[in-house]
Amino acid sequence: MSLLRNNTFLMVLVALIVIVPLALPIAESMEAPFSGADDQAEGVIAQVAPDYKPWFSSIWEPPSGEIESLLFALQAALGTGVLAYYIGLRRGMAKAKDEA
């Protein structure tokens, strides 16, 4: 019975972790909730040197900030997967070497 009570507590905790940030109006007060360091740096450069002309432009600009965040998250997940695969491979090779 204690396991069921423990799982119920964890499910309520997960629900709170998901629902509370969505209910808080923090993102509404922010000017651009999905802006990153590049956008902030661009704003500072525009203030410091208004006549600055960028010497490079992107080949493709994502249609929205959310899609840009999605692509960044996918890139991070792919890199994490490759790194985890490599670490698992090396551990498996070391374990096989120890057993042999």
PEVENTA-V735666 format. One record per residue. RES is the residue in one letter. D_LAST is the distance of its C-alpha to the last C-alpha in Angstrom with 1 decimal. Layout:
# PEVENTA-V735666
RES	D_LAST
RES	D_LAST
This chain:
# PEVENTA-V735666
M	45.1
S	43.7
L	40.9
L	43.5
R	45.6
N	42.6
N	41.8
T	45.5
F	45.6
L	42.7
M	44.4
V	47.6
L	46.0
V	44.3
A	47.6
L	49.4
I	46.9
V	47.6
I	51.3
V	52.6
P	51.8
L	53.4
A	56.5
L	57.0
P	59.3
I	57.4
A	56.5
E	60.2
S	61.4
M	59.1
E	60.5
A	57.3
P	54.5
F	51.9
S	52.9
G	50.2
A	50.3
D	51.4
D	54.5
Q	55.4
A	55.1
E	57.3
G	59.9
V	59.9
I	60.2
A	63.1
Q	64.8
V	64.3
A	65.0
P	66.8
D	67.3
Y	63.6
K	62.5
P	58.8
W	57.5
F	54.9
S	55.0
S	52.3
I	51.8
W	51.7
E	52.9
P	51.6
P	54.6
S	54.1
G	52.3
E	50.4
I	48.9
E	48.0
S	46.3
L	44.5
L	43.2
F	42.0
A	40.2
L	38.6
Q	37.5
A	36.0
A	34.2
L	32.8
G	31.6
T	30.0
G	28.2
V	26.9
L	25.8
A	24.2
Y	22.3
Y	21.0
I	20.0
G	18.2
L	16.4
R	15.3
R	14.2
G	12.2
M	10.6
A	9.9
K	8.7
A	6.2
K	5.2
D	5.5
E	3.8
A	0.0
